[in-house]
Amino acid sequence: MESEVFSANSGAMVVAHELKAPLSLMRQLALSLEFEKDLTGVREVGQQIVATSERAIRQVNDLTKIARLDDALFEMEPVNPRVICDEVTAELWRLFEFNRRELRIDYRNKRRLAVANPQLLHSVVYNFCLNAMNYGGEELPSEVSVYDRGSKIRIEVRDYGPAIPTKIWREIKSGFVKQPVATPMRPGSSGLGLYIASRFANYMRSDFGLIRHKDGTSFYIDLPISGQLSFL
Amino acid sequence: MIFVIEDDRGWESYYRRILGDSAEYFHDGVAAIAEMDFDEPPALVILDVLLTGPTGFAVLNEMRSYPELMNVPVAIVSSVNLADDIAEKYGVVAVFDKGSMKPAELLEVIERYA
């Protein structure tokens, strides 16, 4: 019975399956436009199509970036984690809204600048947030927090969802997710987002990990503090 | 009442748009079965396959183990490529691929059973 679903559990299959989800949703939404009775409904469906397509495009872009990591095209520079988190939350708020989810922000860091590649860090935080949106329980928020932790600045995204499978937990504890893993426990993103985040964190020589709570999971990235002053 | 068992938030949002309050929405099969009234079972269950917790097929088998739920019509809507004989094998009224399903096809099933 289970084999009918999971017989082809390769990384490529998982990626294909995950990318099919937003594509098929966009198609369905577009087809459903003819049933909308008024302009407001049409606009709402249009906005949902845009939000869903942006998510899919970003995932494809991230996968493309992974293929280019070996060329070392992504330079490290001082970045303000709050600015990155603001960009990500601004990009995702509509998708969260369509999915009846809330995204909260909590900035507590005193040190302002970290060393990272802004594009890759943006993707890491984006995928953490998307992961939290998919796994968060009904009526429960996802939380993005930034705080100092010794000589590092931590960006952490917490969800209130089901426990993460041990297989993925072990891979993340080791600091590297080898390939996206399909899991019936947390199928919303099937590990693709965590795989992307892991690869980018590893490239930036940042610590990537998770904290298991009894009512959810926090994923984090620890970034080295930049010596450069921030006037932001 | 229609039961929608779907854990993808985007798809849930889509179902809410077309079904509104005529359906109850669940992200996993365990919660859905726990809410099923044996005296007044759902008129139709729209079931995804890759779910949080047990798969759609496990949910289906669990439902079939109760005499009161045995004959509840179930429509599978999934992005998993399933074998052609899956409807017959599992005794479901329809199997839709999310990538090729047309809204009218689903609405037809809903009108017929709910």
Interface residues (C-beta under 8 A of the other chain):
Chain A: M1 E2 E4 V5 H17 K20 A21 P22 L23 S24 L25 R27 Q28 L29 L31 S32 F35 V45 Q48 T52 F98 N99 R100 R101 M133 N134 Y135 E138 P162 A182 P184 M185 R186 P187 G188
Chain B: D7 D8 R9 G10 W11 E12 S13 Y14 R17 I18 H27 V49 L50 L51 T52 G53 P54 T55 F57 A58 N61 S79 V80 L82 A83 I86 D97 K98 G99 M101 K102 P103
